[in-house]
Amino acid sequence: MMLKIKLSLLSFFCISMIWSQLPKMEKILNVMDFKIVNNDTLKVHWYSAESNDFSPTPAIAFFFGGGWRGGEYTHFQRQALYFSQRGLTTFLFEYRVENRHNTSPVECIKDARSALRFLKLNHSKFNIDPQKIIVSGGSAGGHIAAATATLHSINELTDDLAIDPMPAAMILFNPVFDNGPNGYHGSSVEKLIDDDFRCHCLSYKIPNGKWTHLFKSRYKELSPYHNITSRTPPTLIMFGSQDNLVPVSIAKSFQKKMKDLSNICQLIIYDGAKHGFFNGVKDKLNSANANQAKYFFETLQASDDFLVNLNIINNTINVKDYFE
């Protein structure tokens, strides 16, 4: 009995030590306005890079998820804090969403593309290399992150369109890639999508059903999958095998199309993981949420390794060393 108690305590201690989600370092999160449109002011929050010299640093811009309806810039704050310690200047962008601004996914796309233009225009102010800006996002945030590299016809009219928002690379978590007739929620809900397409109601049968008409009628403009070219930058895609919102087949199709054009595209599928699997845990760690904590570190490690392979950051490390 005593041996069982000791083993249980050891197991709990190991989980707590291995899967803590709290970064060791605390830093000031800076903030400033980056876009004013239709009386809405959007802010960017950023961490300065830890660097041994004054050379321009790589940068990474994060876009939160939330179905184009909601979400908060803090979604990727832990990842941003981590990568600032790895020598990147990291940015957490706000963008317009339906719940706060009564907007559609089109405005979300415009804001993401404005964000990359803002960074390139102000690269000297932030001491970043405009040729080494990475985008990252999850779900709808993954969709608009991918839009910075693919959806060239969607732009804010007040932007300087001479500035190309194309990023150097993309790190995407269960992104919405295919907004066409056979994408997004998959063939299993095709009839529901058609019903939502025809209706003008306030209650929809599938999540984000109100955008069905928009995507179905304009998917050639709004779907990253349908706008891949030989210029689409290196991409890391991370997906859960049990994603209930975005079929894994979409990620596989995206990767195939990228590789057919000789583009770099790495796809990692996490067995048993569901939509939003990469978010980690913010409550106390226990055996019930150990897998969620594990996915956080595995996706962060994969992201770091991807940037090392692209020579954007140096030296392969263990990401857990940067957490309590």
C-alpha positions in Angstrom: 0.0 0.0 0.0 2.8 2.4 0.9 4.5 1.6 -2.4 1.3 2.5 -4.3 1.0 5.8 -2.5 4.7 6.6 -3.2 4.2 5.7 -6.9 1.1 7.9 -7.1 2.8 10.8 -5.6 5.8 10.3 -7.9 3.5 10.2 -10.9 1.7 13.4 -9.9 5.0 15.1 -9.2 6.4 14.1 -12.7 3.3 15.4 -14.5 3.5 18.7 -12.6 7.2 19.0 -13.4 7.0 17.9 -17.0 3.8 19.6 -18.1 3.8 22.9 -16.4 2.4 25.6 -18.8 3.8 28.6 -17.1 6.8 30.4 -18.8 9.8 31.0 -16.6 10.2 34.5 -17.8 7.8 37.5 -17.4 8.2 40.4 -19.8 6.4 43.7 -20.6 3.8 43.3 -23.2 3.9 46.5 -25.3 0.8 47.9 -27.1 0.0 50.5 -29.7 -2.6 51.2 -32.3 -2.0 49.8 -35.8 -5.2 50.4 -37.7 -8.2 52.7 -37.5 -11.1 51.8 -39.8 -14.7 52.8 -39.7 -14.2 54.3 -36.3 -12.8 51.0 -35.0 -9.3 51.2 -33.5 -7.3 47.9 -33.6 -4.2 47.4 -31.5 -1.1 45.2 -31.7 0.5 43.8 -28.6 4.2 42.8 -28.8 7.1 41.4 -26.9 10.6 42.6 -27.8 13.1 39.9 -28.8 15.8 38.7 -26.4 18.9 39.4 -28.5 22.7 39.7 -27.9 23.2 42.4 -30.5 21.3 45.2 -32.2 20.7 43.4 -35.6 17.2 43.3 -36.9 15.4 40.2 -35.6 12.9 37.8 -37.2 9.3 38.3 -36.2 6.2 36.3 -35.8 2.6 37.6 -35.9 -0.2 35.6 -34.2 -3.9 35.7 -35.0 -6.4 34.3 -32.5 -9.2 31.9 -33.3 -12.9 32.3 -32.7 -14.8 31.6 -35.8 -14.6 35.1 -37.2 -17.1 36.0 -34.4 -15.0 36.4 -31.3 -11.7 35.6 -29.6 -9.0 37.6 -27.8 -5.4 38.6 -28.7 -4.2 36.7 -25.6 -4.9 33.4 -27.4 -1.3 32.9 -28.3 0.3 34.9 -25.6 2.3 32.1 -24.1 3.7 31.1 -27.5 4.5 34.7 -28.2 6.4 35.1 -24.9 8.3 31.9 -25.6 9.4 32.9 -29.1 10.5 36.3 -27.9 13.0 34.4 -25.7 14.2 32.6 -28.8 15.1 35.8 -30.5 12.0 36.8 -32.4 10.0 40.0 -31.9 6.5 38.6 -31.4 3.2 40.3 -32.2 -0.4 39.6 -31.1 -2.8 41.3 -33.4 -6.4 42.4 -32.8 -8.7 42.2 -35.8 -12.4 42.9 -36.3 -14.9 40.2 -35.4 -18.7 39.9 -35.6 -19.4 40.1 -31.9 -17.5 43.3 -31.4 -17.6 45.0 -34.8 -20.6 43.5 -36.7 -18.2 42.4 -39.5 -17.8 39.3 -41.7 -14.7 37.2 -42.5 -13.8 39.5 -45.3 -12.9 42.3 -42.8 -10.9 39.7 -40.8 -8.9 38.9 -43.9 -8.4 42.6 -44.6 -7.1 43.3 -41.1 -4.6 40.4 -41.2 -3.2 41.6 -44.5 -3.1 45.2 -43.1 -1.2 43.8 -40.1 1.6 42.4 -42.2 1.8 45.6 -44.2 2.1 47.5 -40.9 5.0 45.4 -39.8 6.8 45.8 -43.1 6.2 49.5 -43.2 7.4 49.9 -39.6 10.2 47.3 -39.6 12.9 49.7 -38.5 10.8 51.0 -35.6 10.5 47.4 -34.3 14.0 46.5 -35.4 12.7 43.5 -37.4 13.8 42.0 -40.7 11.0 42.5 -43.1 12.1 39.4 -45.0 11.7 37.2 -42.0 8.2 37.8 -40.8 6.3 34.6 -40.0 2.5 34.4 -39.5 0.7 32.0 -37.2 -2.9 31.4 -36.2 -5.5 28.8 -35.2 -8.8 27.9 -36.8 -10.3 31.1 -38.2 -7.1 32.8 -37.1 -5.3 30.2 -39.2 -7.5 31.1 -42.1 -6.7 34.8 -42.1 -3.0 34.1 -41.4 -3.0 31.9 -44.5 -4.8 34.8 -46.3 -1.8 37.0 -45.9 0.1 34.7 -48.3 -2.7 33.7 -50.7 -5.8 36.0 -50.9 -4.2 38.8 -52.9 -7.5 40.3 -54.1 -8.8 41.1 -50.6 -7.3 44.4 -49.3 -8.3 47.4 -47.3 -8.6 50.3 -49.7 -6.7 52.6 -47.3 -3.6 50.2 -47.3 -0.5 50.9 -49.2 -1.0 48.2 -51.8 2.6 48.6 -53.0 3.6 46.7 -49.8 3.3 43.0 -50.4 2.0 41.3 -47.1 3.5 37.9 -48.1 5.1 36.4 -45.0 8.3 34.3 -45.0 6.6 31.3 -43.6 3.4 30.1 -41.9 2.7 28.1 -38.8 -0.9 27.1 -38.7 -3.1 25.2 -36.2 -6.2 23.4 -37.5 -6.7 26.3 -40.0 -9.8 26.7 -42.2 -8.1 26.3 -45.6 -10.9 25.3 -47.9 -13.9 27.5 -47.9 -15.3 25.9 -51.1 -18.3 23.7 -51.6 -16.5 20.5 -50.5 -14.4 22.0 -47.7 -14.7 23.5 -44.2 -17.2 21.3 -42.4 -16.9 18.4 -44.8 -19.3 16.3 -46.9 -21.0 14.9 -43.8 -22.9 18.2 -43.3 -23.4 19.0 -47.0 -27.3 19.2 -46.7 -27.1 21.4 -43.6 -24.7 23.7 -45.4 -27.1 23.9 -48.3 -30.0 24.7 -45.9 -27.9 27.5 -44.3 -27.0 28.8 -47.7 -30.6 29.2 -48.6 -32.0 30.5 -45.3 -32.0 34.1 -44.0 -32.6 33.1 -40.4 -30.8 34.1 -37.2 -30.3 30.5 -36.0 -28.0 28.2 -38.0 -27.7 24.5 -38.0 -23.9 24.4 -38.2 -21.3 26.5 -36.5 -20.7 29.7 -38.5 -23.6 28.8 -40.8 -24.3 32.4 -41.4 -21.1 32.7 -43.5 -22.2 29.8 -45.7 -23.6 32.1 -48.4 -20.5 34.3 -48.3 -18.1 31.4 -48.7 -20.1 29.4 -51.1 -20.6 32.4 -53.5 -17.1 33.8 -53.1 -14.9 30.9 -52.2 -12.5 31.5 -55.1 -11.6 34.8 -53.5 -11.8 33.8 -49.8 -10.4 30.2 -49.7 -6.6 29.8 -49.2 -6.7 26.3 -50.7 -8.0 27.7 -54.0 -5.3 30.4 -54.2 -2.1 28.4 -53.6 0.7 29.4 -56.1 4.4 28.6 -56.5 5.0 31.7 -54.3 3.1 30.4 -51.3 5.7 30.3 -48.5 6.9 27.3 -46.4 4.1 26.1 -44.2 3.7 24.0 -41.1 0.2 22.6 -40.5 -0.8 20.9 -37.2 -4.1 19.1 -37.0 -5.9 16.8 -34.7 -7.1 13.5 -36.1 -10.5 13.9 -34.4 -11.1 17.5 -35.4 -14.9 17.9 -35.5 -15.0 21.2 -37.4 -12.4 21.0 -40.1 -11.8 17.6 -41.8 -8.2 16.4 -41.8 -8.6 15.6 -45.5 -8.5 19.4 -46.1 -5.1 19.7 -44.6 -3.9 16.7 -46.7 -5.2 18.3 -49.8 -3.5 21.6 -49.0 -0.2 19.8 -48.5 -0.5 17.8 -51.7 -1.3 21.0 -53.7 1.7 22.7 -52.1 4.0 19.9 -52.9 2.7 19.6 -56.5 4.0 23.2 -56.9 7.3 22.3 -55.2 6.5 24.3 -52.1 7.6 23.3 -48.6 4.7 22.0 -46.6 4.9 19.9 -43.4 1.8 18.4 -42.0 1.7 16.8 -38.5 -1.5 15.0 -37.5 -1.9 14.4 -33.7 -3.7 11.2 -33.1 -6.9 11.5 -31.0 -6.6 15.3 -30.8 -9.7 17.5 -31.4 -10.2 21.1 -32.6 -8.2 23.5 -30.5 -6.0 20.8 -29.2 -2.9 23.0 -29.2 -4.1 25.5 -26.6 -2.7 23.7 -23.6 -4.1 24.1 -20.1 -4.4 27.1 -17.8 -5.9 25.3 -14.8 -4.1 22.9 -12.4 -2.5 20.0 -14.2 -3.8 16.6 -13.6 -4.2 13.2 -15.3 -7.4 14.4 -17.0 -5.7 17.3 -18.9 -2.2 15.8 -19.3 -2.8 15.1 -23.0 -3.9 18.7 -23.6 -0.7 19.9 -21.9 1.3 17.4 -23.9 -0.1 18.8 -27.2 0.8 22.3 -26.2 4.5 21.4 -25.9 4.5 19.1 -28.9 3.1 21.8 -31.2 5.4 24.4 -29.8 8.4 22.1 -30.3 7.3 21.4 -33.8 7.0 25.1 -34.5 10.5 25.8 -33.1 12.0 22.9 -35.1 10.3 24.2 -38.3 11.9 27.6 -37.9 15.3 26.1 -37.1 15.1 24.1 -40.3 14.3 27.3 -42.2 17.4 29.0 -40.6 15.2 31.6 -39.1 16.3 30.7 -35.6 19.4 28.9 -34.5 20.0 25.7 -32.5 17.5 22.9 -31.8 16.4 23.1 -28.1 13.9 21.5 -25.8 11.0 24.0 -25.4 10.2 22.7 -22.0 13.4 24.2 -20.7 11.7 27.6 -21.0 8.8 26.7 -18.8 8.4 26.3 -15.0 
